[in-house]
């Protein structure tokens, strides 16, 4: 329920209204539901602790809490990196994909759920340069009694050697919502979407093949360098070339080989990313989820934050106020990357439809 956009309060009310017993009630009675339940109610703290508990995906976490000292009975929470984690100790009852989606929502919402101003894009905004979350702060106009307006800033940018940023949040939010709606409308119109999507899929295939060809060339160049080094070493042993010449030339070969190895690693990373885009794994499941999500999103009179979290992974802003929207779905990213092209095709199809109506 949480992964599908339902809030913690809504889930707690659902569990209590349907007579589900809390974990304490289940331990004491052995019951899951009881129509005559009068106590053992759920609360948000219990629910949120369960949603973060890795035991449900088959992991065991130990050393979560520790006593400050044998003299002091106070208990403190151990930092996450110092806890003892053992994966796959038992059969999971929740799949990792759902669990990670819930953790992502938690991270984006933050720990404070009772903020005075809970902005729609809070938790999605990141600095393009330092990769930290951007803050939304209220700024007052210099005029007396002027109304405060929210602005997006990169807090403590000087300490990190980053760049200053100040963007009017309200205008920015309107722009982002317009772009996201436009992308969703294009995706929903399958005639427009598939008329261009295949073209970009083919472009991805071409990019992948280009990476593979470059990797083959680099592998051949590295092999040639290794063969030359072996030959030179034998020439040195046989006294054909001097020791100082061997050192001088071999150092140049080794330098070239190091650069080629670095290029190879970078290309292999890019190739993996491209292969993931092409991979058909979970494509049917993803497409069904995306179709349902966009259908509900476009019906909303008011934009719901949970729908945005499911559609968008993050929004980056650079020093020149260029905006980069990263979607959770590859097909939305393909529209976003080529939005101008999609709009041109959309206008062309609309124009043809108008001509058909006239005829």
Phi, psi and omega in degrees: 000318182294319180295335180265015171102357178280137181280165183297321180296317180298319181291317178302314179298321179298314182296317180289318181293333180262015170065030173282138178277147176292168178306321178298315179297322179294319179297321185279328185250339184079004182261149173264315177233147179211112181300334182264016182299130177241343177221202184057049178281155175280155171220168186295324182297313179299314182299312183295323177297321179292320182294338180262357188278117183285352179301332183284346176252018172092010180256151175245127179247126178238170180061040179287324182229154179216154177278137183302313173199168181293340178277330183251127184274357181295143181251137176239153179280132179281139179301147188305319184291341180263358176284158181261117182246129174237118183276152173055046178275343181203174182291125179285153175246354176232136179285150186297327181299314179294317181299315181293326177297319179294319179297324179297318179296317177303313183298318183287327178288328185082175184278335182271106183265001182240048179286147179294320179240100180264085186292147184301321185263006180298130180097347180257345188270129181226151174282131181295330188269307184265353175066012178271159179293139176275150181259152174246115184235154177274132177238136179266143174290152182295339180288146180295140179062016178286149181286143177280146178231144180285139178231147177269127181226159171260099186295143178054036183297328182295319181299326183265000182070030181264195185248149177290150181212136176208109182230133176298117187295317185299316178293320181297315180299315179301319180294314181297316180297321179298313182296314181298317178297319180298315179297319179293322179294320178296316180296320182294330177273092188298330180299315179289314187298308185286342177292338183243332187300317181301324180299319181282332173295317179296324177297321178295320176300317180297319179296316179300314180296325177296318178297316181298320180296317179296321179296320177298319180295319180293317179301319179294318180295319179294318178299318179298318180297315180297319178297318179296319178297318179298317181295316179298322181296318178296321177297322179294316180298324182274000178078015179287322175238152181286158180302314183294325176292320178300313181297314183298313184286320181295325178298320178295317178299315182296320178299314179297319180295322178298315179296320179294320179297321178295316177299320180298316180299317179297316180295321179296322176296315179296321180296319178299315178299319180291319179298323179295324177295321184281327187310136180273000182301128178062013182296318182295314179298316181297318182295319179297315179298317181293318179302312181294318182297314182291323178300316179289321182299316182289341178275345183293131174283324178236134184294130179263134183300321182297325178292322178295318179299324181283331179276318189246135175271319177194161176234120180256144177232131179261181185297334179267011179067024169284142185244135179237111180266127178249115180270159177279354183237131185299325182292325176290324177296323180294324176291316183299319181291335185231039187302318181300318180296318180297319181294321178298316179296319180300315180296321180296315180294318178298321179296316178296321178296321179296320180296320179298320180297318180298315180296000000 
